[in-house]
């Protein structure tokens, strides 16, 4: 486990906090003028009018095209200080196309996909538990990248107060205009290690790891950074409760004798 945590609580550091405390991203139609045949002067006038209309058409089309191009570009979000985020040309192209753009030192993550819990994640089976934990990972990483923590808080037991508080702290970073860069979690769930305990409690062996990351303030300056966790992918235990037709993440713990130092 990590020997220390940053001075600010980090929501993604649930296992590290756990081991330390003991519990465990969005025509116009142009009419042609018909020349009059009643007089040559009228015909000349019509021709002049026609020429004038024709000469104005390219400029009109160009202006229309420019307006369409402008309206097709998605407005960029701004930081808490009112400054528009800075994107590279490639990032701007992806952002306008609605593609996910990872966070950098210049901006938070953009177009982060909102997680959706699959129906199988509601089943009281190993497949259900596994799908639920995979959903929790997506909900956790969504909260880290957006500050929107409702889904992940609902997935975690309200009794797991340390974890609930960490998610609240993550939201506060974004409320203050800051953001996280990296610091996302991964979890692999092997097919073995699914133990049923009493009172619909289940222990699941998982391989959990967390990226190193950085928190940035609203003005774009670095607030602090945090190290990775469990790079060696040692096993940990996720304890789930199945109640009222759905899973709840109750706690996580290390395994005695396993060294979680990076």
C-alpha positions as CSV (number, residue, x, y, z in Angstrom):
1,X,0.0,0.0,0.0
2,X,1.0,3.6,-0.3
3,X,2.8,5.0,2.7
4,X,1.0,8.3,2.4
5,X,-1.7,10.1,0.6
6,X,-1.8,13.7,-0.8
7,X,-2.9,16.4,1.7
8,X,-6.1,16.6,-0.2
9,X,-8.3,13.4,-0.2
10,X,-8.3,11.7,-3.6
11,X,-11.5,9.9,-4.5
12,X,-9.8,7.4,-6.7
13,X,-7.6,6.2,-4.0
14,X,-10.2,4.0,-2.3
15,X,-8.0,1.0,-1.7
16,X,-5.0,3.0,-0.4
17,X,-7.3,4.9,2.0
18,X,-8.9,1.6,2.9
19,X,-5.6,-0.1,3.8
20,X,-4.5,2.9,5.8
21,X,-7.7,3.1,7.8
22,X,-8.4,-0.6,8.3
23,X,-11.7,-0.6,6.3
24,X,-10.3,-1.6,4.0
25,X,-17.8,13.4,-19.5
26,X,-22.4,16.5,-26.8
27,X,-31.0,27.8,-49.0
28,X,-31.7,30.1,-50.5
29,X,-33.3,30.0,-54.1
30,X,-32.2,32.6,-56.6
31,X,-34.7,33.6,-59.3
32,X,-33.2,34.4,-62.7
33,X,-34.3,37.7,-64.2
34,X,-35.8,37.2,-67.7
35,X,-34.8,39.9,-70.2
36,X,-37.6,42.0,-71.7
37,X,-38.0,42.0,-75.5
38,X,-40.0,45.2,-75.8
39,X,-37.0,47.6,-76.2
40,X,-33.3,47.4,-76.4
41,X,-32.9,49.7,-73.4
42,X,-35.0,47.4,-71.3
43,X,-32.9,44.4,-72.5
44,X,-29.7,46.2,-71.6
45,X,-31.1,47.0,-68.2
46,X,-32.1,43.4,-67.6
47,X,-28.7,42.2,-68.7
48,X,-27.0,44.6,-66.4
49,X,-29.2,43.5,-63.5
50,X,-28.5,39.9,-64.4
51,X,-24.7,40.5,-64.4
52,X,-24.9,42.2,-61.1
53,X,-26.8,39.3,-59.6
54,X,-24.3,36.8,-61.0
55,X,-21.3,38.7,-59.7
56,X,-22.8,38.8,-56.2
57,X,-23.6,35.1,-56.0
58,X,-20.1,33.8,-55.2
59,X,-19.7,36.2,-52.4
60,X,-23.1,35.3,-51.0
61,X,-22.3,31.6,-51.2
62,X,-19.0,32.1,-49.5
63,X,-20.6,34.0,-46.7
64,X,-23.2,31.3,-46.3
65,X,-20.5,28.6,-46.2
66,X,-18.6,30.5,-43.6
67,X,-21.6,30.8,-41.4
68,X,-22.3,27.1,-41.7
69,X,-18.7,26.3,-40.8
70,X,-18.9,28.6,-37.8
71,X,-22.2,27.1,-36.6
72,X,-20.9,23.5,-37.0
73,X,-18.0,24.2,-34.6
74,X,-18.9,23.3,-31.1
75,X,-18.3,26.1,-28.6
76,X,-15.5,25.2,-26.2
77,X,-16.1,25.1,-22.5
78,X,-14.4,27.6,-20.2
79,X,-12.5,27.2,-17.0
80,X,-13.8,28.6,-13.7
81,X,-11.8,31.8,-14.3
82,X,-13.7,32.3,-17.6
83,X,-10.8,31.4,-19.9
84,X,-11.6,29.1,-22.8
85,X,-9.8,25.8,-22.7
86,X,-6.8,25.4,-25.0
87,X,-6.9,22.5,-27.4
88,X,-4.5,21.3,-30.1
89,X,-5.9,21.0,-33.7
90,X,-6.3,17.3,-33.2
91,X,-8.1,17.7,-29.9
92,X,-10.4,20.3,-31.4
93,X,-11.2,18.0,-34.3
94,X,-12.1,15.2,-31.9
95,X,-14.0,17.5,-29.6
96,X,-16.2,18.8,-32.4
97,X,-16.8,15.3,-33.5
98,X,-18.1,14.4,-30.1
99,X,-15.1,12.1,-29.4
100,X,-13.5,11.7,-26.0
101,X,-10.6,14.0,-25.2
102,X,-8.4,13.0,-22.2
103,X,-7.4,15.6,-19.7
104,X,-4.1,17.5,-20.0
105,X,-2.4,20.2,-18.0
106,X,-4.4,22.7,-20.0
107,X,-7.9,21.3,-19.7
108,X,-10.1,18.7,-18.0
109,X,-11.3,15.7,-19.9
110,X,-14.0,16.5,-22.5
111,X,-16.9,14.4,-24.0
112,X,-16.4,11.8,-21.3
113,X,-18.9,8.9,-22.0
114,X,-21.5,8.5,-19.3
115,X,-21.6,5.0,-17.9
116,X,-24.7,2.8,-18.2
117,X,-25.3,-0.1,-15.9
118,X,-26.1,-3.3,-18.0
119,X,-29.0,-5.4,-17.0
120,X,-26.8,-8.3,-16.2
121,X,-25.2,-6.2,-13.4
122,X,-28.4,-6.5,-11.5
123,X,-28.4,-10.3,-11.4
124,X,-27.4,-12.2,-8.2
125,X,-24.8,-14.3,-10.0
126,X,-21.0,-14.1,-10.5
127,X,-21.6,-12.7,-13.9
128,X,-23.8,-10.1,-12.3
129,X,-21.2,-9.2,-9.7
130,X,-18.5,-9.0,-12.3
131,X,-20.6,-6.7,-14.5
132,X,-21.4,-4.5,-11.5
133,X,-17.8,-4.1,-10.6
134,X,-16.9,-3.2,-14.2
135,X,-19.7,-0.6,-14.1
136,X,-18.3,0.7,-10.8
137,X,-14.9,1.2,-12.5
138,X,-16.6,3.2,-15.3
139,X,-18.6,5.3,-12.7
140,X,-15.5,5.9,-10.6
141,X,-13.5,7.1,-13.6
142,X,-16.4,9.2,-14.8
143,X,-16.5,10.9,-11.5
144,X,-12.7,11.5,-11.5
145,X,-12.9,13.1,-15.0
146,X,-16.1,15.2,-14.5
147,X,-16.8,15.6,-10.8
148,X,-20.2,14.0,-11.4
149,X,-20.3,11.5,-8.6
150,X,-24.0,10.5,-8.3
151,X,-23.7,7.2,-10.0
152,X,-20.6,6.0,-8.2
153,X,-22.0,7.1,-4.8
154,X,-25.1,5.1,-5.5
155,X,-23.0,2.0,-6.3
156,X,-21.2,2.2,-2.9
157,X,-22.7,1.5,0.5
158,X,-23.5,4.6,2.5
159,X,-21.9,2.8,5.4
160,X,-18.6,3.0,3.6
161,X,-18.1,6.6,4.8
162,X,-14.4,7.0,3.8
163,X,-15.2,6.2,0.2
164,X,-18.3,8.4,0.1
165,X,-16.2,11.3,1.5
166,X,-13.5,10.8,-1.1
167,X,-16.1,11.1,-3.9
168,X,-17.4,14.3,-2.3
169,X,-13.9,15.6,-2.3
170,X,-13.5,14.8,-6.0
171,X,-16.7,16.7,-6.8
172,X,-15.4,19.7,-4.8
173,X,-12.3,19.9,-7.0
174,X,-14.5,20.4,-10.0
175,X,-16.9,22.7,-8.1
176,X,-13.9,25.0,-7.5
177,X,-13.0,24.9,-11.2
178,X,-10.2,22.4,-11.0
179,X,-9.8,19.0,-12.6
180,X,-8.0,15.7,-12.5
181,X,-5.4,14.5,-15.1
182,X,-5.0,10.7,-15.2
183,X,-5.5,8.9,-11.9
184,X,-7.9,6.4,-13.4
185,X,-8.5,2.9,-12.1
186,X,-8.4,-0.5,-13.7
187,X,-9.9,-3.7,-12.3
188,X,-9.6,-7.2,-13.6
189,X,-11.9,-9.9,-12.2
190,X,-10.7,-13.5,-12.6
191,X,-13.2,-16.3,-13.0
192,X,-12.2,-17.8,-9.7
193,X,-12.4,-16.3,-6.2
194,X,-16.1,-15.6,-5.8
195,X,-17.0,-16.6,-2.3
196,X,-20.4,-16.4,-0.8
197,X,-20.5,-15.3,2.8
198,X,-23.5,-14.9,5.2
199,X,-26.3,-12.4,4.7
200,X,-26.0,-12.1,0.9
201,X,-22.4,-10.9,1.3
202,X,-19.9,-11.9,-1.4
203,X,-16.1,-11.6,-1.5
204,X,-14.6,-11.2,-5.0
205,X,-10.9,-11.5,-5.7
206,X,-10.0,-8.6,-8.0
207,X,-6.8,-7.1,-9.4
208,X,-7.1,-3.4,-8.8
209,X,-4.6,-0.7,-9.9
210,X,-4.6,3.1,-10.1
211,X,-2.6,5.5,-12.4
212,X,-0.5,8.3,-11.0
213,X,-2.3,11.6,-11.5
214,X,-2.4,15.3,-10.9
215,X,-4.9,17.8,-9.6
216,X,-5.1,21.2,-11.3
217,X,-6.6,24.4,-9.9
218,X,-9.1,26.6,-11.7
219,X,-6.2,28.9,-12.9
220,X,-4.4,25.9,-14.5
221,X,-1.7,25.7,-11.9
222,X,-0.8,22.3,-10.4
223,X,-2.3,21.8,-6.9
224,X,-0.7,18.4,-6.2
225,X,0.1,15.0,-7.7
226,X,-0.3,11.5,-6.4
227,X,1.5,8.3,-7.1
228,X,0.2,5.1,-8.7
229,X,-1.0,2.2,-6.6
230,X,-0.5,-1.5,-7.0
231,X,1.5,-1.4,-10.2
232,X,2.4,-5.0,-9.6
233,X,-1.3,-6.0,-9.7
234,X,-1.5,-7.8,-6.4
235,X,-4.9,-9.3,-5.6
236,X,-7.4,-7.5,-3.3
237,X,-10.8,-8.3,-2.1
238,X,-14.0,-6.5,-3.1
239,X,-16.9,-7.2,-0.7
240,X,-20.4,-6.8,-2.3
241,X,-23.9,-7.0,-0.8
242,X,-26.9,-8.0,-2.8
243,X,-30.0,-6.4,-1.5
244,X,-33.3,-5.1,-2.9
245,X,-32.6,-6.5,-6.3
246,X,-29.2,-4.8,-6.8
247,X,-25.5,-5.0,-5.8
248,X,-23.8,-2.6,-3.4
249,X,-20.1,-2.2,-3.1
250,X,-19.6,-2.5,0.7
251,X,-15.9,-2.4,1.2
252,X,-12.5,-3.3,-0.2
253,X,-9.6,-4.8,1.7
254,X,-6.0,-6.0,1.2
255,X,-5.0,-9.6,1.7
256,X,-2.9,-10.3,4.7
257,X,0.7,-10.9,3.8
258,X,0.5,-9.2,0.4
259,X,2.9,-6.3,-0.2
260,X,1.1,-3.5,-2.1
261,X,4.1,-1.2,-2.3
262,X,4.9,-0.1,-5.9
